[in-house]
């Protein structure tokens, strides 16, 4: 094709251009679109669980309100801010990769990993508090107040939704380490930053899920 | 080939840094706003307000952090398509549950 781009004198094309793509631009757009197609499946995957939450909340609104009161608002708000900050550092890491700043990319990815770990650490503290309070569903559930069976269902949704979210974060942390290694090796630059961009899409998606989980699990009927 | 490029976003669009910081400030503002709003009794409006604020945050993240504002139309189609299917999932299921006298509504 006429628009094959010659990037260096040594190489007829960029070393990270796969042979089945015409140019870096086409490769970038194809990979980005592929990631969005995957995120679509993730929207519907989490969507099903949000729907289950909605149906049972319509059935047991008082139990859902009581369940939200068992959540620690300080930890929840803190974690929301930490996760939003990790999305900022992720976006800045993509910017650094785009502008060819190797070490800046590495350290911003590292900052994202640290913030993600802080989030998971706070989540672990919250989980251990729920265990101590006897709010973990199943044989460890020791709450005997009014609406106990329905509150146990709320806590099942709580652990299921935040647990799946945390699993996504752990996978994201693994991807971040992978990207840090590649950034360190100097793989990224103005011509080629698709892996960082796509990793960023995944990370921001996990942030999006939390943006909806936070009000639905921590904030509902807080005024009562 | 000229036509193909005309339809596409500018090559390697780099978002200015101030946009990222402004979006982050907006996200923190909305977070504090939603926590504050949750503590006030708005009657039946507490949950809708929380969801509207969450949606505003989501739109900020998708458009600017995820660069959708500078993405090709095909990316928009995929995203809107996913939201349409999510809408089908919710509307058909809730049309069923809400019309059976199974909930308090």
Interface residues (C-beta under 8 A of the other chain):
Chain A: X1 X2 X3 X25 X28 X29 X32 X33 X36 X37 X39 X40 X43 X44 X47 X48 X51 X54 X55 X58 X59 X61 X73 X77 X80 X81 X84 X85 X87 X88 X90 X91 X92 X95 X98 X99 X190 X191 X197 X200 X201 X204 X205 X207 X208 X211 X212 X214 X215 X216 X219 X220 X221 X222 X223 X224
Chain B: X1 X5 X8 X11 X12 X14 X15 X17 X20 X21 X24 X27 X28 X31 X32 X34 X35 X38 X39 X40 X41 X42 X46 X47 X50 X51 X53 X54 X57 X58 X61 X62 X64 X65 X66 X67 X71 X72 X74 X75 X78 X79 X81 X82 X83 X85 X86 X89 X90 X93 X94 X97 X98 X102 X103 X104 X105
